[in-house]
């Protein structure tokens, strides 16, 4: 079975109505995004950080996967599909995709501040001060903040080396380390870059750019791939 590896970014979720980190010129209630999404922010004002993510989580409960998410899920009928996403929502999973790596964490999870390996699925919308892990330490959003390492990037890079087809969807291709994953894909592998602002990436062979939103472009592309296989 051929493997399709897909890298998705904020544009994928924006079509479902999810606000991106950089909406409103990078401000949230007059706070720079680094003021609510960094270890320093957590040390200074954990309540503000929790409020920011609680509101994002609330929004997630109000949106649904779009046609692009569903088209990628449909590919699993004929392909081994591995999705690597920069998004912290669960829209890929809700659409039916079964192999999803979240580079930047997950909104619907929290983890211990004492032991990062203790990760919990939230069955409610709010995470509050006083919510603690089994060790008695405060829970924090299970999110990779600015200035923190991306723990799954090496796993994602290894998966990219195994691609028979590679897709980049809804991302600017300028935010690293995720933007560098395309360089791990073998040169002879067909590649698609799908985004309204997609551009030719220097040094990348066999790249097809599609200047359309995922929800508009993916149903046709995925249907064709299914019929060709």
PELINQUI-V950270 format. One line per field, one symbol per residue. ss: DSSP state (@ for helix, = for strand, . for the rest). phi: phi as a letter, one per 40 degrees, with the letter a starting at -180 (. if undefined). A space follows every 50 residues. Layout:
ss: ???
phi: ???
//
This chain:
ss: ..======.@@@@@........@@@@==..==@@@..=@@@@@@.@@@@@ @@@@@@@@@@......@@@@@@@@@@@..======.....@@@@@....= ==..========......===..........=.....======..=.... ..@@@@@@@@....=====........@@@@@@@.....=====...... ......====...@@@@@@@@@@@@@@@.
phi: .cbbbbbbbdcccdcchcccdbcffgbbfgbccccbaadcccccaccccc cdcccccdcccbbbdbccdccccccccbbcbbbbbccbcbccccchcbbb bccbgbccbbbcccbdccbbccbacbbbdhcbcccgbdcbdcbccdgccc cccccccccccbccabbbbgbcgbcccdcccccccddcccbbbbadbdbc cdgbcfbbcbcacdccccdcccccccccc
//
